[in-house]
């Protein structure tokens, strides 16, 4: 069967992962006209089940079989964070475009490896899948901040309430070292969003991380949850601004988020996906942007209600906008592997993700030391054994 022209010029997609994010992502990709050609899962059974449910023609548990698939030109990576960086680096080396889920990895070092690979292959698309940057309310908020609607930014506050992340089985979400925890999963997205909205990055941070639920009825025995289920941290930003972020996963019910930015002339606040604003010379708050309620129609996106229930609505709506922008980026260029940067210029890069992961690492360090920690972004990978290297430099004997 021949493909319509709009679909034919879009790259074939390879997807890494079998979780809720992938089950949400694939129907949206198909609704935008992309061909999802291959899927990777950690086990053959997981890959087969997910591919069957999502109607993907090829599935495997071997990374190379997706990366070397002749019809795959763009890969979406949404698997455990511990595995994402190696796959992204390898994909870029083979010549594939890469869009990676957040967080990119458990530590800043994982993100640095991705940054180095992206800089080595600048003609390839290498973006983070952070949909909140494309949510209309945040795009409008950024525009107003840039237009001096609230004056000089002084304070940012972000608050997220959600239910527990824990599932019936122990997996990476339960393990701090594998990239689990609310700081990595939601806090990292807010760190990126604050930098995006205000054009200010953190200079030092102070944080508190707590794991209140160590075991459940399903996760017990020798298994214990080590990932944080509550986090609260402060960031001192450039140009004397500051930010406070709280993520609480002990609030059963619908996901709630609020982002407040205060300036010298007024304030802007996003609640859910609606934007409100009030200048100091106004008596009451105005609704600046109201969210469109029917964008998640099942016929338009193909995402089932059961999957939608597990994805926060603002993140899902932002993801739809992001994928639509990626589609436009490829449609604007006639070359098979070419793409235009303008439609996706708002997207987070691997460099942005390295900054985010640096902040996350610093918050973790602060939670242990109970002290403020300065933000230091790596420019090169650390020595694997610095003590041995120093000893060799000062040694008086030769190894030859």
C-alpha positions in Angstrom: 0.0 0.0 0.0 1.5 3.4 -1.0 1.7 6.1 1.7 0.2 9.6 1.2 2.8 12.2 0.4 2.6 13.9 3.8 3.3 10.6 5.5 5.9 9.4 3.0 8.3 12.3 3.8 8.1 11.8 7.5 10.8 9.5 9.1 10.1 6.0 10.2 9.9 5.7 14.0 11.6 3.2 16.3 10.4 3.2 19.9 12.3 2.0 23.0 10.2 1.1 25.9 6.9 -0.6 26.7 5.5 1.4 29.6 2.6 3.8 29.9 4.5 6.6 28.2 5.0 4.5 25.1 1.4 3.3 25.0 0.5 7.0 25.0 3.2 8.1 22.6 2.6 5.6 19.8 -1.1 6.4 19.1 -0.2 10.1 19.0 2.6 9.5 16.6 0.3 7.6 14.3 -2.4 10.2 14.5 0.2 12.8 13.3 1.0 10.7 10.3 4.3 9.0 11.5 5.0 5.3 10.7 6.0 3.4 13.8 8.1 0.7 12.3 9.8 -1.1 15.3 9.6 -1.4 19.1 12.1 -2.6 21.7 11.3 -4.1 25.1 13.5 -5.4 27.9 12.2 -8.9 27.3 10.8 -10.7 24.3 7.4 -11.1 26.0 7.1 -7.5 27.0 8.0 -6.4 23.5 5.6 -8.8 21.8 2.7 -7.8 24.0 3.2 -4.1 23.5 3.8 -4.4 19.8 0.6 -6.4 19.4 -1.5 -3.9 21.5 -0.1 -1.0 19.5 -0.1 -2.7 16.1 3.7 -2.3 15.5 5.0 -4.6 12.8 8.4 -5.4 14.3 9.5 -6.0 17.9 12.6 -7.2 19.6 14.5 -7.2 22.9 17.8 -6.4 21.1 18.7 -2.7 20.9 20.7 -3.0 17.6 17.8 -4.6 15.7 15.8 -1.4 16.1 18.7 1.0 15.5 19.7 -0.9 12.3 16.2 -1.3 11.0 16.2 -0.1 7.5 12.9 1.9 7.9 13.8 3.6 11.2 15.3 7.1 11.0 14.0 8.6 14.2 14.0 6.9 17.7 11.9 7.8 20.7 13.5 6.6 23.9 11.1 6.1 26.9 12.6 3.2 28.9 14.2 3.1 32.4 16.5 6.2 32.8 19.5 4.0 33.5 19.3 2.7 29.9 18.4 5.8 28.0 21.7 7.5 27.7 23.6 4.5 26.2 20.8 4.0 23.6 20.7 7.7 22.7 24.5 7.9 22.2 24.6 4.7 20.1 21.6 5.9 18.0 23.3 9.2 17.2 26.5 7.3 16.3 24.6 5.2 13.8 23.0 8.3 12.2 19.5 8.3 13.7 17.6 11.3 15.0 16.8 11.0 18.7 14.1 12.3 21.0 14.6 11.1 24.6 12.2 11.0 27.5 12.8 12.7 30.8 14.8 12.2 32.9 17.7 11.3 30.5 19.5 9.3 33.2 20.1 8.9 36.9 23.1 11.4 36.9 24.6 14.4 35.2 27.3 12.1 33.7 24.7 10.3 31.6 23.4 13.6 30.2 27.0 14.7 29.4 27.6 11.7 27.3 24.5 12.6 25.3 25.6 16.2 24.9 29.0 15.1 23.6 27.3 12.8 21.0 24.9 15.5 19.9 27.7 18.0 19.4 29.6 15.4 17.3 26.5 14.9 15.1 25.0 18.4 14.8 22.9 17.6 11.7 20.9 15.0 13.6 17.8 16.0 15.7 18.6 15.5 19.4 15.8 16.7 21.7 14.2 16.0 25.1 10.6 14.9 25.2 9.4 17.6 27.6 6.0 18.6 26.4 5.3 21.3 29.0 7.4 23.7 27.0 4.9 23.4 24.1 1.8 23.8 26.3 0.1 27.0 25.1 -0.3 28.3 28.7 3.4 28.2 29.3 4.3 29.5 25.8 2.0 32.5 26.5 3.5 32.9 30.0 7.0 33.0 28.6 6.0 35.5 25.9 4.4 37.8 28.6 7.5 37.5 30.8 9.8 38.4 27.8 7.4 41.3 27.0 7.9 42.7 30.6 4.3 42.1 31.6 5.4 41.4 35.2 8.6 43.4 35.2 11.8 41.9 36.5 11.3 38.3 37.6 12.0 37.9 41.4 10.2 34.7 42.6 9.0 31.4 41.1 6.9 28.9 43.0 5.9 25.5 41.6 3.7 22.9 43.3 2.7 19.5 42.1 0.3 17.1 43.9 -0.2 13.6 42.6 -0.9 10.1 43.8 1.7 7.4 44.4 4.0 6.2 41.5 4.4 2.7 43.0 2.9 -0.2 41.1 2.2 -3.8 41.9 5.7 -4.9 41.1 9.2 -3.6 42.1 10.7 -1.8 39.2 13.1 1.2 38.4 10.6 3.7 39.7 11.2 2.2 43.2 14.9 2.6 43.0 16.7 5.9 43.5 19.9 4.7 41.8 18.0 3.6 38.7 16.4 7.1 38.2 13.2 6.7 40.2 11.6 9.2 42.6 9.5 12.3 42.2 12.5 14.6 42.0 13.7 12.9 38.9 10.3 12.3 37.3 8.5 15.6 38.0 11.0 17.9 39.8 13.4 17.7 36.8 10.7 18.8 34.5 10.0 21.9 36.7 13.7 22.8 36.9 13.7 22.9 33.1 10.5 24.8 32.9 11.7 27.5 35.3 14.8 28.1 33.2 12.7 28.1 30.0 10.2 30.6 31.4 12.6 33.0 33.1 15.8 32.7 31.1 17.5 32.2 34.4 19.4 29.1 35.6 20.1 28.0 39.2 23.4 29.0 40.8 22.9 27.0 44.0 20.3 24.8 45.6 19.1 23.4 48.9 16.7 20.5 49.2 14.8 17.9 51.2 14.0 14.5 49.9 11.9 12.0 51.8 10.8 8.3 51.2 7.8 7.9 53.5 6.5 4.7 51.8 9.2 2.0 52.0 7.0 -1.0 51.4 3.5 -1.7 50.3 1.1 -4.7 50.2 2.7 -5.7 46.9 6.3 -4.6 47.5 7.6 -6.2 50.7 10.0 -8.8 52.1 13.6 -8.1 51.1 12.4 -5.4 48.6 12.4 -1.8 49.9 11.6 1.4 48.0 14.5 3.8 48.0 13.2 6.4 45.6 11.8 9.7 47.1 8.0 10.2 47.2 8.3 13.8 48.5 10.7 16.6 47.6 11.0 20.3 48.4 13.9 22.4 47.2 14.9 26.0 46.8 17.0 27.4 43.9 18.9 30.7 43.9 18.7 31.9 40.3 20.7 34.2 38.2 20.1 38.0 38.6 19.0 37.7 42.2 15.8 35.7 41.6 14.8 32.6 43.5 12.5 29.6 43.1 10.8 27.0 45.3 9.6 23.7 44.1 7.4 21.1 46.0 6.4 17.7 44.6 4.1 15.6 46.9 3.0 12.2 45.7 0.8 11.5 48.8 -2.2 13.3 47.4 -4.6 10.7 46.1 -6.8 11.9 43.2 -6.3 14.0 40.1 -2.9 15.4 39.3 -2.6 19.1 40.2 0.1 21.5 39.2 0.5 25.3 39.8 3.4 27.4 38.6 3.6 31.0 39.9 6.0 33.7 38.6 6.1 37.0 40.5 7.8 40.1 39.2 8.3 43.7 40.2 5.1 44.8 38.3 2.8 41.8 38.8 2.4 38.0 38.6 1.5 35.2 36.3 0.1 31.8 37.4 -0.6 28.6 35.5 -3.1 26.3 37.3 -3.6 23.1 35.4 -3.4 24.3 31.8 -5.0 27.7 32.3 -3.0 31.0 32.6 -3.9 33.8 35.0 -2.3 37.2 35.4 -2.5 40.3 37.6 -0.5 43.4 37.4 0.0 45.6 40.5 -2.3 48.3 39.1 -5.2 45.8 38.6 -7.8 45.1 41.3 -8.4 41.5 40.3 -6.9 38.6 38.5 -7.5 38.1 34.8 -7.7 34.9 32.8 -5.1 35.3 30.2 -5.4 31.9 28.5 -8.1 29.3 28.9 -7.3 25.7 27.9 -9.2 24.0 25.1 -11.0 21.1 26.7 -11.5 18.7 23.8 -7.9 18.4 22.6 -7.7 14.9 24.1 -10.6 13.5 22.1 -10.0 9.8 21.6 -10.7 9.9 17.9 -8.0 12.5 17.4 -5.2 10.9 19.3 -6.1 7.3 19.6 -5.0 7.3 23.3 -7.3 5.1 25.3 -9.0 6.3 28.5 -7.2 3.8 30.6 -3.8 5.1 29.4 -4.9 8.8 29.7 -5.8 8.2 33.3 -2.1 7.4 34.1 -0.7 10.4 32.3 -1.1 13.9 33.8 -3.3 15.9 31.4 -0.9 18.9 31.0 2.0 16.6 30.1 -0.2 14.7 27.6 -1.4 17.9 25.9 2.1 19.2 25.8 3.3 15.9 24.2 0.7 16.2 21.5 1.9 19.7 20.7 5.6 18.6 20.7 5.0 15.7 18.3 3.0 18.0 16.0 6.0 20.4 16.0 8.4 17.5 15.2 6.1 16.6 12.3 6.3 20.2 10.9 10.1 20.2 11.3 10.5 17.2 9.0 7.8 18.3 6.5 9.5 21.7 5.9 12.5 20.0 4.4 12.3 17.8 1.2 15.5 15.8 1.9 14.9 12.4 3.5 17.0 13.0 6.6 16.7 16.8 6.7 14.7 18.8 9.3 14.0 22.5 10.0 15.0 23.9 13.4 12.3 26.6 13.6 9.2 24.4 14.5 11.1 22.8 17.4 13.2 25.7 18.6 11.3 25.7 21.9 12.2 22.1 22.6 14.7 21.2 25.4 18.1 20.1 24.0 20.5 17.6 25.5 22.5 20.6 26.9 19.4 21.8 28.7 18.9 18.3 30.1 22.5 18.2 31.4 21.8 21.4 33.3 18.6 19.9 34.7 20.4 16.7 35.8 23.2 18.8 37.4 20.5 20.6 39.5 18.9 17.3 40.4 22.3 15.8 41.5 22.9 18.9 43.6 19.5 18.7 45.3 20.3 15.1 46.2 23.7 16.1 47.6 22.1 18.9 49.6 19.5 16.5 51.0 22.3 14.4 52.4 24.6 17.2 53.6 21.9 19.6 54.8 23.8 22.4 53.1 23.5 24.7 50.1 25.2 23.2 47.0 26.6 25.2 44.1 25.7 24.2 40.5 28.8 23.0 38.6 28.2 21.7 35.1 30.7 19.1 33.8 32.5 19.9 30.6 34.4 16.6 30.5 34.0 13.1 31.9 35.9 12.6 35.2 38.8 10.2 35.4 37.8 6.7 36.2 40.5 6.4 38.9 41.9 9.8 39.7 44.1 8.5 42.6 45.9 6.0 40.3 46.3 8.7 37.6 47.8 11.1 40.1 50.2 8.5 41.4 51.4 7.7 37.9 52.1 11.3 37.1 54.2 11.7 40.2 56.0 8.4 39.9 59.7 8.4 39.2 59.8 5.1 37.4 58.8 4.4 33.8 56.2 1.8 32.7 58.3 1.0 29.5 
